Amino acid sequence: MIPEPKDKSESAVRKVDWSNFRDHIATADREGRRQWVYPRQVAGKFFRWRTWFSWLLLAIMFAGPFVTIHGNPLLLMNIVERKFVVLGQVFWPQDMIIFAMAVLVFFTGIIIFTAAFGRLWCGWACPQTVMMEMVFRKIEYAIEGDAPRQRELNRGPWNADKVFKKSLKHVLFYALSFLVGNVLLSYIIGWQQLYQIITDPPARHVTGLSFMIAFSLLFYGIFARFREQACTFICPYGRFQSVLLDENSIVVAYDHKRGEKRGPLRRDQKFGERRYAGYGDCVACNQCVSVCPTGIDIRNGTQMECVHCTACMDACDTVMGKVGSPLGLIRYASLNGIERGEPLRFTPRLAGYGVVLMVLAAVLAVMIFSRADVEATLLRAPGSMFQQMPDGHFSNLYTVRVVNKTSRELPVELRLENAAGSLQVMGGKLVVLPQKLLENSILVELEASAMKSGTTPLVIGVYSGGKRLQTLKTAFIGPRN
């Protein structure tokens, strides 16, 4: 056994330095209990731009299921039927290699974007941030008021006013969660099928309704209670920053060279006198902290919890404008921009990432545009043997599966390409319905002179409209002599 250390004093154990922001998270106290974040309402140019951009994203999300391209939805992820539609293009499990390449391009793009712009995605386009800050938080402000009123309401007794406001807020939260859950479901099954389910009696879809209620409760819990913890505890993106960011990455940064040392501004004090006394532009108003949705102090430096929402930038610019100091004490900048005054530049690292991304994107584009409208597979019928016909020819029975990836009906013709013989489709011509799978049997006959001992390689062409779409290779089984 390993002996216990003799020194069990507090000095032998590393204590948490509560004055160091990197030793603890801003939303937990010393006992590990959660400290609820009450961010103040923010106003400013960046918030206006984010609001307009969020409206655009929300409009796309809610209108997406109803937008069609060539008769196909804009986006459909039908996992049950293994059918996927992206920008009107239908993809099937046979296109898995394209999906794998698209995922590779996506993650490479994330690496490049993060290396260049930090967590700009999180603050401007992440669904968690957009829904929380631009939808649920606005409802909360409208019902309960700004941060001080929310604190007062939560600490106050349960009277009629508090019961009414809390009930109204949470009813709206859950109703919105249920609506969003149905919108997301329409991206899986399509809005036509969702409409049919909604108009049917609930008793016919008890299981589906139960799952939707449970999903809505989960969605409601994230935005009513979990909130910023989804970004700080669950989302792995923030933890990638330490690997992906460098001194030239654009982040939300506090200009400590200009702002330190901090101190309040007296009414009769001018900024020239203030600088002469050794103070910087930061007037220690803490407005950047009060508006932060994750409860951090951006003046401590780049932190994992920062989602680049620009709330602190707007709050600081408002204060700087009031006291007559230049804007941009907190701004989009790089570490080298703050420390050395270097302008933003395109680094060799980004150039290398960009080349990799362009190559992958080019490969993906070639794969998409060269994708055949038809995907066919040919297998020998299970348990079947070769047969000798009365005229001396030999026959094999095969099973063909043809997937039509288009939105139109396709007649398909199979031709024997490399041997003297005939090919017969059981049941007549092959006509594949739009976005459907057709399975049929075909009989191939070969002359004895065209056969090899044992197995004979076969090449069968798949044609539509006189154009060869695919070539299938298989083996023809015959006698060994």
DRENGU-786365 format. One record per residue (C-alpha): x, y, z; residue in one letter. Coordinates in nm, 4 decimals, always signed. Example, Ala and Ser with C-alpha at 12.3 -4.5 7.8 and 13.67 -1.06 7.14 Angstrom:
// residues 2
(filum (+1.2300,-0.4500,+0.7800),"a");
(filum (+1.3670,-0.1060,+0.7140),"s");
//
This chain:
// residues 481
(filum (+0.0000,+0.0000,+0.0000),"m");
(filum (+0.1080,+0.3555,-0.0641),"i");
(filum (+0.1551,+0.5323,+0.2678),"p");
(filum (-0.0516,+0.8428,+0.3327),"e");
(filum (+0.1425,+1.1684,+0.3366),"p");
(filum (+0.2316,+1.2807,+0.6860),"k");
(filum (+0.1692,+1.6449,+0.6109),"d");
(filum (-0.2067,+1.6948,+0.5934),"k");
(filum (-0.1995,+2.0641,+0.6626),"s");
(filum (-0.3696,+2.3162,+0.4352),"e");
(filum (-0.0326,+2.4146,+0.2934),"s");
(filum (+0.0065,+2.0632,+0.1484),"a");
(filum (-0.3128,+2.1028,-0.0553),"v");
(filum (-0.3448,+2.3626,-0.3279),"r");
(filum (-0.6088,+2.6097,-0.2185),"k");
(filum (-0.8392,+2.7908,-0.4569),"v");
(filum (-0.7357,+3.1490,-0.5089),"d");
(filum (-1.0723,+3.3237,-0.5227),"w");
(filum (-0.9083,+3.6428,-0.6394),"s");
(filum (-0.7842,+3.4617,-0.9524),"n");
(filum (-1.0607,+3.4279,-1.2091),"f");
(filum (-0.8934,+3.1219,-1.3634),"r");
(filum (-0.9209,+2.9252,-1.0387),"d");
(filum (-1.3011,+2.9157,-1.0412),"h");
(filum (-1.6022,+2.9821,-1.2613),"i");
(filum (-1.8017,+3.3010,-1.2283),"a");
(filum (-2.1377,+3.1261,-1.1848),"t");
(filum (-2.0501,+2.9219,-0.8723),"a");
(filum (-1.9775,+3.0301,-0.5158),"d");
(filum (-1.7221,+2.8833,-0.2736),"r");
(filum (-1.9567,+2.6000,-0.1767),"e");
(filum (-2.0147,+2.5081,-0.5400),"g");
(filum (-2.3682,+2.6429,-0.5469),"r");
(filum (-2.4864,+2.8124,-0.8616),"r");
(filum (-2.4890,+3.1902,-0.8701),"q");
(filum (-2.7740,+3.3018,-1.0919),"w");
(filum (-2.6721,+3.5470,-1.3646),"v");
(filum (-2.8916,+3.8551,-1.4110),"y");
(filum (-2.7521,+4.0344,-1.7171),"p");
(filum (-2.8764,+4.3860,-1.7701),"r");
(filum (-3.0428,+4.4869,-2.0943),"q");
(filum (-2.7900,+4.6168,-2.3411),"v");
(filum (-2.8204,+4.8727,-2.6191),"a");
(filum (-2.5738,+4.9780,-2.8850),"g");
(filum (-2.4746,+4.9350,-3.2466),"k");
(filum (-2.3424,+4.5813,-3.2066),"f");
(filum (-2.6608,+4.4732,-3.0305),"f");
(filum (-2.8696,+4.6234,-3.3124),"r");
(filum (-2.6651,+4.4408,-3.5732),"w");
(filum (-2.6962,+4.1162,-3.3778),"r");
(filum (-3.0716,+4.1690,-3.3456),"t");
(filum (-3.1178,+4.2164,-3.7196),"w");
(filum (-2.8973,+3.9167,-3.7950),"f");
(filum (-3.0872,+3.7050,-3.5410),"s");
(filum (-3.4195,+3.7998,-3.7000),"w");
(filum (-3.2809,+3.6824,-4.0321),"l");
(filum (-3.1672,+3.3507,-3.8827),"l");
(filum (-3.5003,+3.2986,-3.7048),"l");
(filum (-3.6902,+3.3769,-4.0252),"a");
(filum (-3.4826,+3.1195,-4.2117),"i");
(filum (-3.5411,+2.8605,-3.9377),"m");
(filum (-3.9190,+2.9033,-3.9268),"f");
(filum (-3.9614,+2.9390,-4.3048),"a");
(filum (-3.7109,+2.6672,-4.3983),"g");
(filum (-3.9542,+2.3690,-4.3970),"p");
(filum (-4.1843,+2.5493,-4.6435),"f");
(filum (-3.9144,+2.6526,-4.8932),"v");
(filum (-3.8647,+2.4127,-5.1825),"t");
(filum (-3.6057,+2.3886,-5.4598),"i");
(filum (-3.7121,+2.1848,-5.7635),"h");
(filum (-3.9893,+2.0336,-5.5546),"g");
(filum (-3.7558,+1.9318,-5.2721),"n");
(filum (-3.7388,+2.1003,-4.9300),"p");
(filum (-3.4547,+2.3339,-4.8469),"l");
(filum (-3.3375,+2.1042,-4.5670),"l");
(filum (-3.4658,+1.7635,-4.4580),"l");
(filum (-3.2956,+1.5149,-4.2254),"m");
(filum (-3.5296,+1.2154,-4.2410),"n");
(filum (-3.3342,+0.9668,-4.0331),"i");
(filum (-3.6215,+0.7161,-4.0279),"v");
(filum (-3.6350,+0.6826,-4.4069),"e");
(filum (-3.2605,+0.7532,-4.4405),"r");
(filum (-3.3335,+1.0395,-4.6753),"k");
(filum (-3.1459,+1.3691,-4.6523),"f");
(filum (-3.2095,+1.6854,-4.8528),"v");
(filum (-2.9668,+1.9778,-4.8502),"v");
(filum (-3.0446,+2.2844,-5.0641),"l");
(filum (-3.2871,+2.0784,-5.2705),"g");
(filum (-3.0349,+1.8002,-5.3404),"q");
(filum (-3.1463,+1.4557,-5.2227),"v");
(filum (-2.8857,+1.2344,-5.0578),"f");
(filum (-2.9197,+0.8698,-4.9600),"w");
(filum (-2.7119,+0.6238,-4.7548),"p");
(filum (-2.5306,+0.5394,-5.0789),"q");
(filum (-2.3912,+0.8938,-5.0671),"d");
(filum (-2.2247,+0.8389,-4.7297),"m");
(filum (-1.8823,+0.9182,-4.8721),"i");
(filum (-2.0145,+1.2634,-4.9737),"i");
(filum (-2.1536,+1.3129,-4.6241),"f");
(filum (-1.8182,+1.2165,-4.4710),"a");
(filum (-1.6383,+1.4653,-4.6944),"m");
(filum (-1.8926,+1.7381,-4.6078),"a");
(filum (-1.8347,+1.6772,-4.2352),"v");
(filum (-1.4593,+1.7035,-4.2914),"l");
(filum (-1.5043,+2.0335,-4.4771),"v");
(filum (-1.7343,+2.1593,-4.1998),"f");
(filum (-1.4893,+2.0898,-3.9189),"f");
(filum (-1.1982,+2.2278,-4.1185),"t");
(filum (-1.4016,+2.5430,-4.1734),"g");
(filum (-1.4680,+2.5668,-3.7993),"i");
(filum (-1.0947,+2.5406,-3.7283),"i");
(filum (-1.0119,+2.8171,-3.9752),"i");
(filum (-1.2987,+3.0395,-3.8635),"f");
(filum (-1.2068,+3.0016,-3.4966),"t");
(filum (-0.8371,+3.0579,-3.5605),"a");
(filum (-0.9225,+3.3815,-3.7422),"a");
(filum (-1.2274,+3.5164,-3.5568),"f");
(filum (-1.2402,+3.3349,-3.2226),"g");
(filum (-1.5913,+3.2526,-3.1003),"r");
(filum (-1.7696,+3.4914,-3.3350),"l");
(filum (-2.0035,+3.2046,-3.4287),"w");
(filum (-2.1124,+3.1638,-3.0649),"c");
(filum (-2.2113,+3.5253,-3.0181),"g");
(filum (-2.3784,+3.5860,-3.3528),"w");
(filum (-2.5137,+3.2623,-3.5019),"a");
(filum (-2.5198,+2.9826,-3.2440),"c");
(filum (-2.8834,+2.8672,-3.1973),"p");
(filum (-2.8343,+2.8582,-2.8192),"q");
(filum (-2.7279,+3.2246,-2.8095),"t");
(filum (-2.9831,+3.3449,-3.0644),"v");
(filum (-3.2767,+3.1763,-2.8907),"m");
(filum (-3.1613,+3.2682,-2.5394),"m");
(filum (-3.0673,+3.6323,-2.5915),"e");
(filum (-3.3021,+3.7341,-2.8707),"m");
(filum (-3.6152,+3.5386,-2.7797),"v");
(filum (-3.6369,+3.3971,-2.4266),"f");
(filum (-3.4433,+3.6789,-2.2596),"r");
(filum (-3.6572,+3.9434,-2.4313),"k");
(filum (-3.9730,+3.7720,-2.3048),"i");
(filum (-3.8236,+3.7715,-1.9557),"e");
(filum (-3.7373,+4.1414,-1.9743),"y");
(filum (-4.0869,+4.2239,-2.0995),"a");
(filum (-4.2561,+4.0408,-1.8100),"i");
(filum (-4.0177,+4.0761,-1.5146),"e");
(filum (-3.8203,+4.3865,-1.6072),"g");
(filum (-3.4461,+4.4491,-1.6138),"d");
(filum (-3.1890,+4.2759,-1.3938),"a");
(filum (-3.2546,+4.4759,-1.0696),"p");
(filum (-3.6290,+4.4132,-1.0924),"r");
(filum (-3.5681,+4.0437,-1.1572),"q");
(filum (-3.3505,+4.0172,-0.8461),"r");
(filum (-3.6106,+4.2001,-0.6415),"e");
(filum (-3.8886,+3.9769,-0.7728),"l");
(filum (-3.7000,+3.6540,-0.7035),"n");
(filum (-3.6087,+3.7591,-0.3499),"r");
(filum (-3.9561,+3.8858,-0.2692),"g");
(filum (-4.2464,+3.6887,-0.1210),"p");
(filum (-4.4853,+3.4815,-0.3303),"w");
(filum (-4.7676,+3.7283,-0.3732),"n");
(filum (-5.0250,+3.7567,-0.6516),"a");
(filum (-4.7974,+3.9727,-0.8696),"d");
(filum (-4.5068,+3.7295,-0.8476),"k");
(filum (-4.7264,+3.4256,-0.9145),"v");
(filum (-4.8800,+3.5938,-1.2188),"f");
(filum (-4.5464,+3.7034,-1.3689),"k");
(filum (-4.3711,+3.3728,-1.3078),"k");
(filum (-4.6649,+3.1695,-1.4388),"s");
(filum (-4.6991,+3.3849,-1.7509),"l");
(filum (-4.3259,+3.3673,-1.8237),"k");
(filum (-4.2966,+2.9918,-1.7880),"h");
(filum (-4.6176,+2.9231,-1.9817),"v");
(filum (-4.4819,+3.1328,-2.2695),"l");
(filum (-4.1427,+2.9626,-2.2385),"f");
(filum (-4.2963,+2.6162,-2.2674),"y");
(filum (-4.5356,+2.7167,-2.5470),"a");
(filum (-4.2427,+2.8587,-2.7446),"l");
(filum (-4.0400,+2.5439,-2.6730),"s");
(filum (-4.3261,+2.3293,-2.8032),"f");
(filum (-4.3495,+2.5446,-3.1171),"l");
(filum (-3.9757,+2.5239,-3.1822),"v");
(filum (-3.9862,+2.1476,-3.1224),"g");
(filum (-4.2509,+2.1100,-3.3931),"n");
(filum (-4.0521,+2.3272,-3.6320),"v");
(filum (-3.7458,+2.1090,-3.5776),"l");
(filum (-3.9616,+1.7992,-3.6290),"l");
(filum (-4.0706,+1.9359,-3.9658),"s");
(filum (-3.7031,+1.9290,-4.0696),"y");
(filum (-3.7097,+1.5535,-4.0041),"i");
(filum (-4.0429,+1.4358,-4.1450),"i");
(filum (-4.1459,+1.7308,-4.3641),"g");
(filum (-4.4151,+1.9898,-4.2987),"w");
(filum (-4.6820,+1.7995,-4.4945),"q");
(filum (-4.6543,+1.4963,-4.2699),"q");
(filum (-4.6332,+1.7172,-3.9609),"l");
(filum (-4.9517,+1.8976,-4.0658),"y");
(filum (-5.1260,+1.5645,-4.1078),"q");
(filum (-5.0152,+1.4572,-3.7599),"i");
(filum (-5.1349,+1.7869,-3.6094),"i");
(filum (-5.4767,+1.7632,-3.7765),"t");
(filum (-5.5238,+1.3970,-3.6810),"d");
(filum (-5.6840,+1.3085,-3.3453),"p");
(filum (-5.4146,+1.2997,-3.0726),"p");
(filum (-5.5112,+0.9408,-2.9863),"a");
(filum (-5.3610,+0.8252,-3.3181),"r");
(filum (-5.0162,+0.9634,-3.2294),"h");
(filum (-4.9857,+0.9107,-2.8549),"v");
(filum (-4.6231,+0.7937,-2.8727),"t");
(filum (-4.5124,+1.0793,-3.0961),"g");
(filum (-4.6975,+1.3354,-2.8867),"l");
(filum (-4.5354,+1.1997,-2.5697),"s");
(filum (-4.1901,+1.2337,-2.7227),"f");
(filum (-4.2698,+1.5882,-2.8375),"m");
(filum (-4.3877,+1.6873,-2.4892),"i");
(filum (-4.0702,+1.5386,-2.3385),"a");
(filum (-3.8485,+1.7137,-2.5948),"f");
(filum (-4.0278,+2.0429,-2.5305),"s");
(filum (-3.9670,+2.0010,-2.1572),"l");
(filum (-3.5968,+1.9471,-2.2267),"l");
(filum (-3.5857,+2.2502,-2.4551),"f");
(filum (-3.7751,+2.4548,-2.1963),"y");
(filum (-3.5366,+2.3445,-1.9196),"g");
(filum (-3.2332,+2.4583,-2.1176),"i");
(filum (-3.3631,+2.8128,-2.1633),"f");
(filum (-3.5550,+2.8485,-1.8379),"a");
(filum (-3.2945,+2.7058,-1.5996),"r");
(filum (-2.9752,+2.5746,-1.7605),"f");
(filum (-2.9055,+2.8804,-1.9759),"r");
(filum (-2.5406,+2.9894,-1.9894),"e");
(filum (-2.4295,+2.6588,-1.8390),"q");
(filum (-2.4959,+2.4958,-2.1760),"a");
(filum (-2.2087,+2.7089,-2.3093),"c");
(filum (-1.9734,+2.6758,-2.0129),"t");
(filum (-2.0266,+2.3103,-1.9154),"f");
(filum (-2.1587,+2.1154,-2.2154),"i");
(filum (-2.0494,+2.2837,-2.5384),"c");
(filum (-1.6928,+2.1744,-2.6235),"p");
(filum (-1.6338,+2.4653,-2.8586),"y");
(filum (-1.5051,+2.6990,-2.5891),"g");
(filum (-1.2461,+2.4428,-2.4837),"r");
(filum (-1.1067,+2.4357,-2.8383),"f");
(filum (-1.0013,+2.7978,-2.8051),"q");
(filum (-0.6789,+2.7209,-2.6221),"s");
(filum (-0.5740,+2.5047,-2.9178),"v");
(filum (-0.7053,+2.7134,-3.2056),"l");
(filum (-0.6467,+3.0722,-3.0956),"l");
(filum (-0.3142,+3.2478,-3.1342),"d");
(filum (-0.1833,+3.6026,-3.0902),"e");
(filum (-0.3402,+3.7145,-3.4202),"n");
(filum (-0.6911,+3.5727,-3.3680),"s");
(filum (-0.9697,+3.8297,-3.3421),"i");
(filum (-1.1367,+3.8190,-3.0011),"v");
(filum (-1.3417,+4.0482,-2.7789),"v");
(filum (-1.0565,+4.2107,-2.5886),"a");
(filum (-1.0101,+4.4721,-2.3206),"y");
(filum (-0.7315,+4.7191,-2.3968),"d");
(filum (-0.5531,+4.6954,-2.0625),"h");
(filum (-0.2700,+4.9214,-2.1760),"k");
(filum (-0.5168,+5.2010,-2.2254),"r");
(filum (-0.7582,+5.1125,-1.9444),"g");
(filum (-0.5312,+5.0402,-1.6466),"e");
(filum (-0.5126,+5.1327,-1.3785),"k");
(filum (-0.8827,+5.1409,-1.3039),"r");
(filum (-1.0537,+5.3921,-1.0853),"g");
(filum (-1.3801,+5.5854,-1.0583),"p");
(filum (-1.4096,+5.9205,-1.2302),"l");
(filum (-1.4914,+6.2148,-1.0049),"r");
(filum (-1.7387,+6.4701,-1.1275),"r");
(filum (-1.4869,+6.7537,-1.1182),"d");
(filum (-1.2033,+6.5482,-1.2688),"q");
(filum (-1.0947,+6.5676,-1.6311),"k");
(filum (-0.9327,+6.2847,-1.8211),"f");
(filum (-0.6050,+6.4752,-1.8518),"g");
(filum (-0.5836,+6.5088,-1.4737),"e");
(filum (-0.6838,+6.1470,-1.4375),"r");
(filum (-0.4010,+6.0219,-1.6589),"r");
(filum (-0.1564,+6.2491,-1.4785),"y");
(filum (-0.2600,+6.0756,-1.1562),"a");
(filum (-0.1727,+5.7380,-1.3098),"g");
(filum (-0.5248,+5.6185,-1.3974),"y");
(filum (-0.6351,+5.4731,-1.7286),"g");
(filum (-0.9599,+5.5119,-1.9224),"d");
(filum (-1.1477,+5.2380,-1.7307),"c");
(filum (-1.3672,+5.4158,-1.4764),"v");
(filum (-1.4462,+5.0904,-1.2896),"a");
(filum (-1.8188,+5.1228,-1.3600),"c");
(filum (-1.8497,+4.7423,-1.4012),"n");
(filum (-2.1091,+4.7851,-1.6753),"q");
(filum (-1.9203,+4.5311,-1.8866),"c");
(filum (-1.9720,+4.2756,-1.6091),"v");
(filum (-2.3371,+4.3612,-1.5452),"s");
(filum (-2.4398,+4.2964,-1.9082),"v");
(filum (-2.2387,+3.9750,-1.9576),"c");
(filum (-2.4722,+3.6755,-2.0092),"p");
(filum (-2.2114,+3.4337,-1.8698),"t");
(filum (-2.1162,+3.6472,-1.5686),"g");
(filum (-1.7471,+3.7029,-1.6449),"i");
(filum (-1.5270,+4.0107,-1.6283),"d");
(filum (-1.3756,+4.0623,-1.9738),"i");
(filum (-1.1100,+4.2876,-1.8200),"r");
(filum (-0.9434,+3.9739,-1.6832),"n");
(filum (-0.8527,+3.8652,-2.0354),"g");
(filum (-0.9717,+3.6041,-2.2851),"t");
(filum (-1.1781,+3.3387,-2.1092),"q");
(filum (-1.3436,+3.0141,-2.2081),"m");
(filum (-1.6857,+3.1417,-2.0958),"e");
(filum (-1.6766,+3.4435,-2.3305),"c");
(filum (-1.9093,+3.3841,-2.6261),"v");
(filum (-1.8175,+3.7091,-2.8071),"h");
(filum (-2.1708,+3.8464,-2.7806),"c");
(filum (-2.0385,+4.2088,-2.7858),"t");
(filum (-2.2624,+4.3129,-2.4931),"a");
(filum (-1.9602,+4.4401,-2.2989),"c");
(filum (-1.8429,+4.6348,-2.6046),"m");
(filum (-2.1740,+4.8195,-2.6312),"d");
(filum (-2.1897,+4.8862,-2.2568),"a");
(filum (-1.8325,+5.0182,-2.2447),"c");
(filum (-1.8780,+5.2356,-2.5537),"d");
(filum (-2.1868,+5.3914,-2.3944),"t");
(filum (-1.9894,+5.4829,-2.0816),"v");
(filum (-1.6894,+5.6075,-2.2783),"m");
(filum (-1.9181,+5.8290,-2.4825),"g");
(filum (-2.0671,+5.9800,-2.1685),"k");
(filum (-1.7326,+6.0592,-2.0049),"v");
(filum (-1.5774,+6.1923,-2.3250),"g");
(filum (-1.3204,+5.9196,-2.3784),"s");
(filum (-1.2555,+5.7486,-2.7167),"p");
(filum (-1.4656,+5.4409,-2.7897),"l");
(filum (-1.3200,+5.0937,-2.8259),"g");
(filum (-1.1738,+5.0332,-2.4814),"l");
(filum (-1.3327,+4.6886,-2.5229),"i");
(filum (-1.3322,+4.5945,-2.8893),"r");
(filum (-1.2658,+4.3289,-3.1486),"y");
(filum (-0.8873,+4.2976,-3.1539),"a");
(filum (-0.6014,+4.0485,-3.1449),"s");
(filum (-0.3502,+4.0014,-2.8649),"l");
(filum (-0.0766,+4.1443,-3.0848),"n");
(filum (-0.3063,+4.4345,-3.1681),"g");
(filum (-0.3410,+4.5168,-2.7989),"i");
(filum (+0.0169,+4.4515,-2.6927),"e");
(filum (+0.2085,+4.5768,-2.9971),"r");
(filum (-0.0431,+4.7802,-3.1914),"g");
(filum (-0.0110,+4.5462,-3.4902),"e");
(filum (-0.2918,+4.5539,-3.7495),"p");
(filum (-0.4912,+4.2412,-3.8239),"l");
(filum (-0.3098,+4.0288,-4.0793),"r");
(filum (-0.3429,+3.7079,-4.2769),"f");
(filum (-0.0930,+3.4698,-4.1153),"t");
(filum (+0.0853,+3.1723,-4.2754),"p");
(filum (-0.1101,+2.9495,-4.0398),"r");
(filum (-0.4398,+3.0729,-4.1818),"l");
(filum (-0.3002,+3.0440,-4.5330),"a");
(filum (-0.2171,+2.6778,-4.4739),"g");
(filum (-0.5592,+2.6106,-4.3254),"y");
(filum (-0.7184,+2.7899,-4.6186),"g");
(filum (-0.5365,+2.5774,-4.8760),"v");
(filum (-0.6503,+2.2606,-4.7008),"v");
(filum (-1.0081,+2.3870,-4.6900),"l");
(filum (-1.0054,+2.4834,-5.0583),"m");
(filum (-0.8768,+2.1406,-5.1588),"v");
(filum (-1.1390,+1.9631,-4.9504),"l");
(filum (-1.4143,+2.1918,-5.0787),"a");
(filum (-1.3043,+2.1278,-5.4384),"a");
(filum (-1.3137,+1.7516,-5.3825),"v");
(filum (-1.6588,+1.7826,-5.2260),"l");
(filum (-1.7840,+1.9915,-5.5196),"a");
(filum (-1.6557,+1.7356,-5.7703),"v");
(filum (-1.8223,+1.4554,-5.5771),"m");
(filum (-2.1558,+1.6397,-5.5656),"i");
(filum (-2.1645,+1.7514,-5.9285),"f");
(filum (-2.0430,+1.4162,-6.0616),"s");
(filum (-2.2947,+1.2232,-5.8520),"r");
(filum (-2.5131,+0.9980,-6.0678),"a");
(filum (-2.8913,+1.0363,-6.0637),"d");
(filum (-2.9217,+0.6608,-6.0190),"v");
(filum (-2.7462,+0.4279,-5.7760),"e");
(filum (-2.7748,+0.0587,-5.8706),"a");
(filum (-2.6463,-0.2579,-5.7067),"t");
(filum (-2.6502,-0.6064,-5.8528),"l");
(filum (-2.6289,-0.9282,-5.6495),"l");
(filum (-2.6766,-1.2939,-5.7317),"r");
(filum (-3.0132,-1.4224,-5.6154),"a");
(filum (-2.9584,-1.6052,-5.2827),"p");
(filum (-2.9475,-1.9835,-5.3144),"g");
(filum (-2.9736,-1.9871,-5.6946),"s");
(filum (-2.7537,-2.2018,-5.9231),"m");
(filum (-2.6808,-2.1751,-6.2925),"f");
(filum (-2.9309,-2.3326,-6.5277),"q");
(filum (-2.8711,-2.4837,-6.8736),"q");
(filum (-3.1325,-2.3832,-7.1286),"m");
(filum (-3.2670,-2.6126,-7.4067),"p");
(filum (-3.0666,-2.4209,-7.6676),"d");
(filum (-2.7412,-2.4869,-7.4792),"g");
(filum (-2.7110,-2.1433,-7.3211),"h");
(filum (-2.6521,-2.1032,-6.9489),"f");
(filum (-2.8454,-1.8645,-6.7217),"s");
(filum (-2.7950,-1.6925,-6.3860),"n");
(filum (-3.0566,-1.5131,-6.1774),"l");
(filum (-2.9694,-1.1794,-6.0161),"y");
(filum (-3.1401,-0.9219,-5.7969),"t");
(filum (-3.1018,-0.5558,-5.8937),"v");
(filum (-3.1769,-0.2585,-5.6660),"r");
(filum (-3.2055,+0.0849,-5.8231),"v");
(filum (-3.2334,+0.4090,-5.6238),"v");
(filum (-3.3709,+0.7157,-5.8016),"n");
(filum (-3.2084,+1.0197,-5.6413),"k");
(filum (-3.4008,+1.2726,-5.8479),"t");
(filum (-3.7485,+1.4219,-5.8176),"s");
(filum (-3.8656,+1.2847,-6.1521),"r");
(filum (-3.9611,+0.9426,-6.2811),"e");
(filum (-3.6695,+0.7622,-6.4477),"l");
(filum (-3.6878,+0.4740,-6.6980),"p");
(filum (-3.3812,+0.2530,-6.6530),"v");
(filum (-3.2343,+0.0084,-6.9020),"e");
(filum (-2.9731,-0.2617,-6.8288),"l");
(filum (-2.7388,-0.3770,-7.1057),"r");
(filum (-2.4902,-0.6635,-7.1179),"l");
(filum (-2.1622,-0.4980,-7.2162),"e");
(filum (-1.8824,-0.7546,-7.2415),"n");
(filum (-2.0174,-1.0964,-7.3398),"a");
(filum (-2.2321,-1.2586,-7.6060),"a");
(filum (-2.5701,-1.3269,-7.4519),"g");
(filum (-2.8931,-1.1651,-7.3395),"s");
(filum (-3.0339,-0.9870,-7.0359),"l");
(filum (-3.4008,-1.0079,-6.9445),"q");
(filum (-3.5782,-0.8005,-6.6784),"v");
(filum (-3.8518,-0.9923,-6.5001),"m");
(filum (-4.1824,-0.8088,-6.5219),"g");
(filum (-4.0909,-0.5828,-6.8120),"g");
(filum (-3.9207,-0.2433,-6.8097),"k");
(filum (-3.7623,-0.0786,-6.5076),"l");
(filum (-3.9266,+0.2530,-6.4198),"v");
(filum (-3.8129,+0.4010,-6.0877),"v");
(filum (-4.0438,+0.6474,-5.9151),"l");
(filum (-3.9006,+0.9782,-5.7838),"p");
(filum (-3.6841,+0.9346,-5.4729),"q");
(filum (-3.7751,+0.5680,-5.4480),"k");
(filum (-3.6004,+0.2316,-5.4421),"l");
(filum (-3.6953,-0.0334,-5.6967),"l");
(filum (-3.5968,-0.3965,-5.6556),"e");
(filum (-3.6383,-0.6522,-5.9343),"n");
(filum (-3.4956,-0.9750,-6.0716),"s");
(filum (-3.3025,-1.0103,-6.3964),"i");
(filum (-3.2024,-1.3205,-6.5881),"l");
(filum (-2.8707,-1.3253,-6.7774),"v");
(filum (-2.8054,-1.5879,-7.0473),"e");
(filum (-2.4625,-1.6515,-7.1990),"l");
(filum (-2.3527,-1.8653,-7.4853),"e");
(filum (-2.1221,-2.1496,-7.3872),"a");
(filum (-1.8505,-2.0102,-7.6149),"s");
(filum (-1.8507,-1.6802,-7.4227),"a");
(filum (-1.8041,-1.8466,-7.0854),"m");
(filum (-1.4946,-1.9344,-6.8880),"k");
(filum (-1.4550,-2.2350,-6.6665),"s");
(filum (-1.6198,-2.1725,-6.3275),"g");
(filum (-1.6886,-1.7989,-6.3232),"t");
(filum (-1.7082,-1.5438,-6.6026),"t");
(filum (-1.6717,-1.1684,-6.5308),"p");
(filum (-1.9758,-0.9678,-6.6370),"l");
(filum (-2.0092,-0.5967,-6.7031),"v");
(filum (-2.3618,-0.4536,-6.7114),"i");
(filum (-2.4356,-0.0920,-6.8039),"g");
(filum (-2.7130,+0.1093,-6.6445),"v");
(filum (-2.8731,+0.3492,-6.8961),"y");
(filum (-3.1420,+0.6133,-6.8876),"s");
(filum (-3.2433,+0.8147,-7.1918),"g");
(filum (-2.9639,+0.6541,-7.3908),"g");
(filum (-2.6974,+0.7784,-7.1471),"k");
(filum (-2.4903,+0.5389,-6.9417),"r");
(filum (-2.5179,+0.6343,-6.5748),"l");
(filum (-2.3313,+0.3515,-6.4059),"q");
(filum (-2.1385,+0.0330,-6.4726),"t");
(filum (-2.1987,-0.2788,-6.2628),"l");
(filum (-1.9534,-0.5667,-6.2348),"k");
(filum (-2.0452,-0.9163,-6.1217),"t");
(filum (-1.9623,-1.2799,-6.1895),"a");
(filum (-2.1522,-1.5357,-6.3970),"f");
(filum (-2.1413,-1.8873,-6.2511),"i");
(filum (-2.1169,-2.1824,-6.4898),"g");
(filum (-1.9813,-2.5391,-6.5119),"p");
(filum (-1.6122,-2.5815,-6.4425),"r");
(filum (-1.5484,-2.7736,-6.7629),"n");
//
